[in-house]
């Protein structure tokens, strides 16, 4: 073998070694743009800011069938206050919750009459007003207005209502409108309102009427 052939052979061997080293370095060197396999990749559309919680949309799946009301929520007033299912008294008047520290935080439903989700009639609800301003009725008088939302929760269903009317009547006059059973579906919520004439005796009643919300257009589904 000539000297020239020996030099050529050594040059080829060196070139092979250098190419091998470069290939290994390229394979093993970390790529700044390549995601770390130890960290999950979260698409931008699914990223969640630390400290936040995802909640289903309120009223996103309204009840389409009648249900017994168990709790009621009113923004700025109460969150999931209990609803008592009470029969009427001996004078055929819907009963109110007990006159107690617990009762003043509860609603009463006129059972077993119109239920939320029925195609017609008023769902009759009432609550107490106390002279010291601490009862549920006092907070409703202060904060519940036309356009506000009331959420009625059942055991497995819920239905939202939007307040469409707020009216004040003289207690002794009564209200036939409150007891309507063949009109459009509504929530009819009544509380005592000032002036207070004596223990358990209030001159006025305030009534809110609210229509069910079944979708973005507030329309009732066809059956």
Rosetta silent file (secondary structure, phi, psi, omega in degrees, C-alpha in Angstrom):
SEQUENCE: XXXXXXXXXXXXXXXXXXXXXXXXXXXXXXXXXXXXXXXXXXXXXXXXXXXXXXXXXXXXXXXXXXXXXXXXXXXXXXXXXXXXXXXXXXXXXXXXXXXXXXXXXXXXXXXXXXXXXXXXXXXXXXXXXXXXXXXXXXXXXXXXXXXXXXXXXXXXXXXXXXXXXXXXXXXXXXXXXXXXXXXXXXXXXXXXXXXXXXXXXXXXXXXXXXXXXXXXXXXXXXX
SCORE:     score description
SCORE:     0.000 S_00000001
   1 L     0.000  134.253 -178.662    0.000    0.000    0.000 S_00000001
   2 L   -79.134  162.572  178.833    1.351    3.356   -0.953 S_00000001
   3 H   -61.473  -36.675 -179.475    1.723    6.267    1.453 S_00000001
   4 H   -64.925  -40.371  179.096   -0.933    8.150   -0.494 S_00000001
   5 H   -65.329  -37.913  179.875   -3.458    5.290   -0.008 S_00000001
   6 H   -64.805  -40.709  178.535   -2.684    5.130    3.745 S_00000001
   7 H   -65.202  -42.128  179.859   -3.354    8.868    4.179 S_00000001
   8 H   -63.082  -40.189 -179.759   -6.631    8.601    2.281 S_00000001
   9 H   -65.120  -42.086  179.186   -7.750    5.666    4.444 S_00000001
  10 H   -66.331  -37.383  178.854   -6.973    7.538    7.664 S_00000001
  11 H   -64.152  -40.457  179.343   -8.775   10.654    6.436 S_00000001
  12 H   -65.320  -38.080  179.702  -11.895    8.632    5.633 S_00000001
  13 H   -66.293  -42.804  178.490  -11.803    7.024    9.122 S_00000001
  14 H   -62.164  -42.877  179.560  -11.506   10.430   10.816 S_00000001
  15 H   -61.894  -37.923  178.800  -14.403   11.795    8.739 S_00000001
  16 H   -65.714  -42.672  179.450  -16.545    8.823    9.750 S_00000001
  17 H   -63.530  -42.709 -179.896  -15.785    9.331   13.453 S_00000001
  18 H   -63.844  -43.090  179.448  -16.584   13.062   13.243 S_00000001
  19 H   -62.676  -38.125  179.267  -19.898   12.378   11.451 S_00000001
  20 H   -65.467  -44.536  179.240  -20.857    9.833   14.105 S_00000001
  21 H   -61.435  -43.227 -179.988  -20.108   12.260   16.945 S_00000001
  22 H   -63.605  -40.308  179.941  -22.162   15.018   15.271 S_00000001
  23 H   -63.781  -42.241  178.593  -25.094   12.664   14.767 S_00000001
  24 H   -65.597  -41.625  179.797  -25.078   11.609   18.434 S_00000001
  25 H   -63.215  -39.074 -179.982  -24.833   15.212   19.612 S_00000001
  26 H   -65.898  -36.992 -179.192  -27.780   16.213   17.429 S_00000001
  27 H   -72.845  -41.021 -173.494  -29.880   13.365   18.802 S_00000001
  28 H   -89.349  -18.987 -176.427  -29.053   13.896   22.480 S_00000001
  29 L   -70.137  129.830 -178.199  -28.900   17.690   22.606 S_00000001
  30 L   -65.590  138.784  178.335  -32.145   19.132   24.206 S_00000001
  31 L   -98.672  120.323 -177.170  -34.405   21.095   21.885 S_00000001
  32 L   -62.681  -26.112 -177.660  -35.771   24.255   23.517 S_00000001
  33 L   -90.927   -4.798 -178.224  -38.849   24.097   21.276 S_00000001
  34 L   -91.499  129.043 -177.069  -39.592   20.465   22.011 S_00000001
  35 L   -64.228  145.472  177.152  -42.104   19.862   24.861 S_00000001
  36 L   -71.455  119.445 -178.179  -40.866   18.184   28.020 S_00000001
  37 L   -62.666  -18.170  179.525  -42.343   14.652   28.022 S_00000001
  38 L   -78.654  -13.496 -177.989  -42.602   14.848   31.825 S_00000001
  39 L  -113.525  129.790  178.865  -45.056   17.745   31.593 S_00000001
  40 L   -66.852  142.677  177.331  -48.543   17.384   30.073 S_00000001
  41 L   -93.898  119.759 -178.637  -49.272   19.666   27.146 S_00000001
  42 L  -106.462  118.457  176.921  -52.532   21.590   27.663 S_00000001
  43 L   -55.632  147.331 -176.532  -54.072   23.183   24.596 S_00000001
  44 H   -55.654  -35.355 -177.151  -54.549   26.931   25.007 S_00000001
  45 H   -68.413  -17.168 -176.981  -58.332   26.548   24.811 S_00000001
  46 H  -109.472    2.109 -178.106  -58.277   24.270   27.872 S_00000001
  47 L   -64.873  139.683 -179.457  -55.840   26.151   30.062 S_00000001
  48 L  -120.877  127.374  178.553  -57.172   26.950   33.546 S_00000001
  49 L   -69.379  136.429 -179.204  -55.815   29.804   35.623 S_00000001
  50 L   -54.889  134.885  177.034  -54.622   28.649   39.031 S_00000001
  51 L    92.197   -2.399  179.170  -57.232   29.107   41.736 S_00000001
  52 L  -103.187  159.456  179.407  -60.265   29.010   39.428 S_00000001
  53 L  -130.900  138.410  177.760  -62.978   26.370   39.227 S_00000001
  54 L   -86.282  131.210  179.263  -65.128   25.408   36.282 S_00000001
  55 L  -123.294  145.337  173.683  -68.870   25.406   36.999 S_00000001
  56 L   -67.096  149.213 -178.811  -71.770   24.306   34.798 S_00000001
  57 L   -62.262  133.585  176.511  -73.865   27.203   33.541 S_00000001
  58 L   -63.877  135.106 -179.693  -76.743   28.089   35.852 S_00000001
  59 L    66.689   18.002 -179.476  -80.061   27.157   34.246 S_00000001
  60 L   -71.762  -21.357 -179.465  -78.165   25.388   31.476 S_00000001
  61 L  -137.462   70.507 -174.712  -80.363   22.301   31.744 S_00000001
  62 L   -66.119  148.034  179.039  -83.797   23.420   32.999 S_00000001
  63 L   -64.883  140.121  177.865  -86.340   20.860   34.165 S_00000001
  64 L  -107.994   -5.370 -179.774  -88.995   19.948   31.621 S_00000001
  65 L  -124.998  153.941  179.454  -91.180   17.980   34.054 S_00000001
  66 L   -60.709  145.576  177.619  -92.847   19.018   37.346 S_00000001
  67 E  -147.132  158.453  178.715  -90.793   18.535   40.509 S_00000001
  68 L   -80.744  125.466  179.224  -91.109   19.206   44.229 S_00000001
  69 L   -70.457  132.948  179.995  -89.176   22.334   45.256 S_00000001
  70 L  -112.822  -35.113 -178.665  -86.519   21.634   47.872 S_00000001
  71 E  -147.232  157.630  177.770  -84.408   24.811   47.926 S_00000001
  72 E  -135.160  137.329  176.111  -84.469   28.319   46.480 S_00000001
  73 E  -118.943  136.091  175.727  -81.597   30.653   45.603 S_00000001
  74 E  -134.786  119.917 -177.141  -81.910   34.406   45.069 S_00000001
  75 L   -57.247  131.393  179.383  -78.779   36.408   44.230 S_00000001
  76 L    80.138   -0.932 -177.951  -77.926   38.862   46.991 S_00000001
  77 L  -123.741  -57.700 -176.596  -80.540   37.322   49.303 S_00000001
  78 E  -158.600  151.489  177.898  -80.019   33.623   49.934 S_00000001
  79 E  -120.429  112.236  178.174  -78.268   30.564   48.540 S_00000001
  80 E    55.777   50.861  172.337  -80.215   27.300   48.591 S_00000001
  81 E   -69.834  140.970 -178.282  -82.591   28.194   51.407 S_00000001
  82 E   -65.229  146.159  174.791  -84.760   25.244   52.391 S_00000001
  83 E  -114.975  122.403  178.242  -88.329   25.006   51.103 S_00000001
  84 E   -92.338  130.781  176.034  -90.882   23.390   53.407 S_00000001
  85 E   -88.834  105.098 -173.705  -93.792   21.550   51.770 S_00000001
  86 E  -120.087  138.574  175.276  -96.739   22.572   53.969 S_00000001
  87 L   -76.209  168.557  178.557 -100.474   21.865   53.641 S_00000001
  88 E   -75.774  157.471 -179.900 -103.054   24.613   54.023 S_00000001
  89 L   -81.603 -173.398 -177.074 -104.476   25.514   57.417 S_00000001
  90 L   -64.255  -18.302  177.660 -108.077   25.127   58.547 S_00000001
  91 L   -97.578   14.058  179.307 -109.043   28.320   56.695 S_00000001
  92 L    62.840   34.450  178.329 -107.610   26.991   53.425 S_00000001
  93 L  -109.240  134.865  177.308 -104.706   29.458   53.595 S_00000001
  94 E   -56.846  134.209 -179.771 -101.144   28.383   52.679 S_00000001
  95 L   -80.229  153.701  177.038  -99.074   27.953   55.820 S_00000001
  96 L  -100.691  165.157  175.998  -95.830   29.833   56.494 S_00000001
  97 L   -59.680  165.933  178.922  -92.610   28.389   57.969 S_00000001
  98 L   -60.293  150.437  175.834  -92.353   28.106   61.759 S_00000001
  99 L   -82.873   80.447 -177.070  -91.861   31.307   63.770 S_00000001
 100 L  -149.355  172.381  178.968  -88.313   30.447   64.810 S_00000001
 101 L   -61.936  -32.214  176.866  -84.706   31.377   64.105 S_00000001
 102 L   -79.181  -43.712 -177.467  -84.609   28.585   61.523 S_00000001
 103 H   -60.303  -30.066 -178.464  -88.082   29.274   60.137 S_00000001
 104 H   -73.063   -9.942  178.671  -87.251   32.894   59.345 S_00000001
 105 H  -104.338    6.114 -173.741  -84.581   31.654   56.896 S_00000001
 106 L  -115.728  159.270  170.843  -86.878   29.221   55.055 S_00000001
 107 E  -101.469  160.758  171.712  -89.516   29.305   52.329 S_00000001
 108 E  -123.945  140.088  176.634  -92.830   27.442   52.370 S_00000001
 109 E  -111.940  136.441 -179.135  -94.470   25.837   49.350 S_00000001
 110 E   -74.977   87.316 -176.974  -98.238   25.319   49.142 S_00000001
 111 L   -89.631  147.512   -2.817  -98.183   21.525   48.885 S_00000001
 112 L  -104.177   56.605 -177.625  -99.331   19.593   47.019 S_00000001
 113 L   -82.860 -140.743 -175.213 -100.626   22.185   44.534 S_00000001
 114 L   -61.233  132.465  178.671  -98.821   23.528   41.425 S_00000001
 115 L  -103.842  155.909  171.308  -95.191   22.381   41.142 S_00000001
 116 E   -57.809  139.502 -179.807  -92.311   24.057   39.301 S_00000001
 117 L    94.278   -7.571  177.077  -92.198   22.783   35.721 S_00000001
 118 L   -75.336  152.688 -172.835  -95.966   22.395   35.320 S_00000001
 119 L   -72.698  -14.318  179.426  -97.412   23.839   32.085 S_00000001
 120 E  -155.765  162.388  175.673  -99.772   26.283   33.814 S_00000001
 121 L    93.710  163.328 -177.799 -100.654   27.870   37.140 S_00000001
 122 E   -92.065  129.067  169.753  -98.868   29.625   39.999 S_00000001
 123 E   -81.379  112.687 -171.869  -96.307   27.885   42.188 S_00000001
 124 E   -89.669  118.237 -178.525  -97.239   29.388   45.571 S_00000001
 125 E  -127.482  143.419  174.356  -94.283   30.298   47.803 S_00000001
 126 E  -141.129  164.238  178.170  -94.143   32.409   50.974 S_00000001
 127 E  -152.306  161.514 -177.761  -91.605   33.568   53.562 S_00000001
 128 L   -83.634  149.717  166.744  -91.562   35.489   56.855 S_00000001
 129 L  -117.145  132.589 -178.091  -90.883   39.179   57.454 S_00000001
 130 L  -113.439  149.928 -177.696  -89.649   40.084   60.949 S_00000001
 131 L   -63.851  -24.044  179.939  -89.854   43.441   62.736 S_00000001
 132 L   -88.943    2.416  176.160  -86.084   43.494   63.354 S_00000001
 133 L    79.113   13.958 -172.269  -85.353   43.091   59.624 S_00000001
 134 L   -99.106   -2.813 -174.699  -83.543   39.761   59.998 S_00000001
 135 L   -91.481  168.248 -179.332  -85.881   37.397   58.143 S_00000001
 136 H   -58.466  -41.027  179.443  -85.854   36.182   54.565 S_00000001
 137 H   -60.326  -38.338  177.656  -88.853   38.346   53.703 S_00000001
 138 H   -61.672  -43.268 -179.235  -87.009   41.491   54.799 S_00000001
 139 H   -68.376  -35.512  176.648  -84.083   40.696   52.513 S_00000001
 140 H   -65.159  -43.681  178.838  -86.423   39.970   49.602 S_00000001
 141 H   -59.637  -33.446 -176.958  -88.185   43.305   50.103 S_00000001
 142 H   -81.957  -34.415 -167.903  -84.822   45.060   49.985 S_00000001
 143 H  -118.147  -20.711 -173.148  -83.154   43.249   47.104 S_00000001
 144 L   -90.104  119.209 -175.715  -85.611   41.365   44.835 S_00000001
 145 L  -133.751  171.610  178.963  -86.784   43.423   41.867 S_00000001
 146 L   -58.780  134.542 -178.222  -88.211   43.046   38.374 S_00000001
 147 L    95.139  -15.358  179.626  -85.721   41.331   36.069 S_00000001
 148 L   -75.212  162.891 -175.897  -83.966   39.458   38.878 S_00000001
 149 E  -109.842  140.175  174.284  -83.575   35.698   38.815 S_00000001
 150 E  -120.500  128.914  179.341  -84.916   33.088   41.227 S_00000001
 151 E  -110.027  122.318  177.783  -83.562   29.529   41.048 S_00000001
 152 E  -103.764  122.887 -177.556  -85.757   26.714   42.364 S_00000001
 153 E  -104.997  132.836  170.130  -83.882   23.493   43.119 S_00000001
 154 L  -103.559 -170.749  179.330  -85.463   20.054   43.316 S_00000001
 155 L   -67.385  -40.807 -177.983  -83.803   16.806   44.351 S_00000001
 156 L  -127.215    9.318 -175.630  -82.691   16.037   40.791 S_00000001
 157 L  -148.016  167.115  174.698  -83.774   19.105   38.809 S_00000001
 158 E  -151.028  158.730  179.553  -83.839   22.878   38.861 S_00000001
 159 E  -146.433  133.310  178.030  -85.674   25.684   37.129 S_00000001
 160 E   -96.509  147.362  177.642  -84.859   29.372   36.870 S_00000001
 161 E  -127.953  147.039  174.016  -87.448   32.140   36.949 S_00000001
 162 E  -112.265  127.091 -178.255  -87.190   35.811   35.979 S_00000001
 163 E   -65.638  125.143 -178.979  -89.203   38.292   38.034 S_00000001
 164 E  -111.266  -16.045 -176.439  -91.751   40.007   35.773 S_00000001
 165 E  -156.581  138.945  173.547  -93.926   41.832   38.303 S_00000001
 166 E  -129.717  122.674 -175.942  -93.742   43.152   41.856 S_00000001
 167 E  -133.795  151.946  178.398  -96.979   44.308   43.438 S_00000001
 168 E  -119.895  129.580  179.988  -98.140   45.463   46.884 S_00000001
 169 E  -123.876  161.742  171.724 -101.656   44.734   48.148 S_00000001
 170 E   -79.131  127.238 -173.430 -103.606   45.445   51.328 S_00000001
 171 H   -54.990  -41.529 -176.764 -103.533   42.214   53.324 S_00000001
 172 H   -68.532  -18.849  179.355 -107.230   42.337   54.202 S_00000001
 173 H   -80.849  -24.622 -177.120 -108.163   42.590   50.503 S_00000001
 174 L    69.904 -178.001 -179.219 -106.459   39.364   49.537 S_00000001
 175 L  -149.943  109.164  175.791 -105.367   38.564   45.984 S_00000001
 176 L   -66.934  -32.167 -178.725 -107.226   36.337   43.535 S_00000001
 177 H   -60.891  -35.072 -178.014 -104.288   36.723   41.128 S_00000001
 178 H   -62.388  -33.227 -172.751 -101.991   34.981   43.580 S_00000001
 179 H   -95.682    7.552 -176.534 -104.090   31.796   43.547 S_00000001
 180 L   -59.887  131.519 -178.951 -104.553   31.444   39.767 S_00000001
 181 L  -115.290   -9.789 -176.632 -104.168   27.801   38.667 S_00000001
 182 L  -116.825   11.673  178.428 -105.095   27.934   34.977 S_00000001
 183 L   -91.324 -169.099  177.807 -102.927   30.843   33.781 S_00000001
 184 E   -63.045  153.364 -179.242  -99.375   30.778   32.387 S_00000001
 185 L   -64.488  131.117 -179.454  -96.764   29.014   34.540 S_00000001
 186 E  -148.143  158.731  164.896  -95.379   31.356   37.189 S_00000001
 187 E   -99.238  129.202  179.087  -93.710   31.478   40.537 S_00000001
 188 E  -119.460  109.674 -174.669  -95.811   33.575   42.951 S_00000001
 189 E  -112.945  124.311 -175.734  -93.846   34.606   46.043 S_00000001
 190 E  -124.229  140.810  174.170  -95.566   36.512   48.866 S_00000001
 191 E  -140.990  157.458  173.719  -94.273   38.115   52.083 S_00000001
 192 E   -70.659  148.410  179.606  -95.696   40.477   54.695 S_00000001
 193 E  -143.176  155.238 -174.026  -94.665   44.108   54.251 S_00000001
 194 E   -58.601  157.953    5.418  -94.868   47.340   56.309 S_00000001
 195 E   -83.119  154.995  176.199  -96.413   48.916   58.154 S_00000001
 196 E   -92.988  122.883 -176.602  -96.558   46.442   61.027 S_00000001
 197 E   -90.697  -18.361 -178.561  -99.701   46.975   63.111 S_00000001
 198 E   171.058 -179.131 -179.277  -98.834   44.493   65.841 S_00000001
 199 L   -53.937  119.771  178.568  -97.435   41.002   66.489 S_00000001
 200 L    70.096   10.446 -175.540  -98.023   38.972   63.338 S_00000001
 201 E  -123.957  102.867  179.669 -100.141   41.754   61.858 S_00000001
 202 E  -114.403  139.254 -173.791  -98.765   43.544   58.793 S_00000001
 203 E   -71.088  -36.089 -175.915 -100.900   45.899   56.737 S_00000001
 204 E  -113.481  165.094  167.224  -99.509   44.986   53.309 S_00000001
 205 E  -128.628  136.043  173.518  -98.385   41.974   51.347 S_00000001
 206 E  -105.886  132.177 -178.278  -95.737   42.175   48.626 S_00000001
 207 E  -124.725  131.592  172.780  -96.010   39.635   45.813 S_00000001
 208 E  -107.784  134.307  173.105  -93.451   38.851   43.120 S_00000001
 209 E  -111.509  134.307 -176.143  -94.484   37.021   39.962 S_00000001
 210 E  -136.635  137.312 -178.662  -91.742   35.291   37.975 S_00000001
 211 E   -97.197  143.834  179.883  -91.806   33.425   34.666 S_00000001
 212 E   -66.838  146.014  177.043  -89.765   30.253   34.025 S_00000001
 213 E  -107.266  114.729 -178.353  -86.637   30.512   31.889 S_00000001
 214 L  -105.886  -10.433 -178.718  -86.309   27.549   29.524 S_00000001
 215 L  -174.072 -175.679 -178.890  -83.641   28.854   27.160 S_00000001
 216 L   -57.256  -29.644 -179.237  -81.777   31.897   25.827 S_00000001
 217 L   -95.764    9.496  179.097  -85.024   33.347   24.489 S_00000001
 218 L    59.509   20.695 -177.675  -86.854   32.641   27.773 S_00000001
 219 L   -91.318  153.103  179.254  -89.417   30.642   25.819 S_00000001
 220 L   -86.201  137.262 -179.860  -91.246   27.584   27.075 S_00000001
 221 L   -68.691  149.043  175.662  -90.552   24.371   25.157 S_00000001
 222 L   -77.648  148.407 -178.138  -93.344   22.808   23.159 S_00000001
 223 L  -120.389    0.000    0.000  -94.668   19.490   24.421 S_00000001
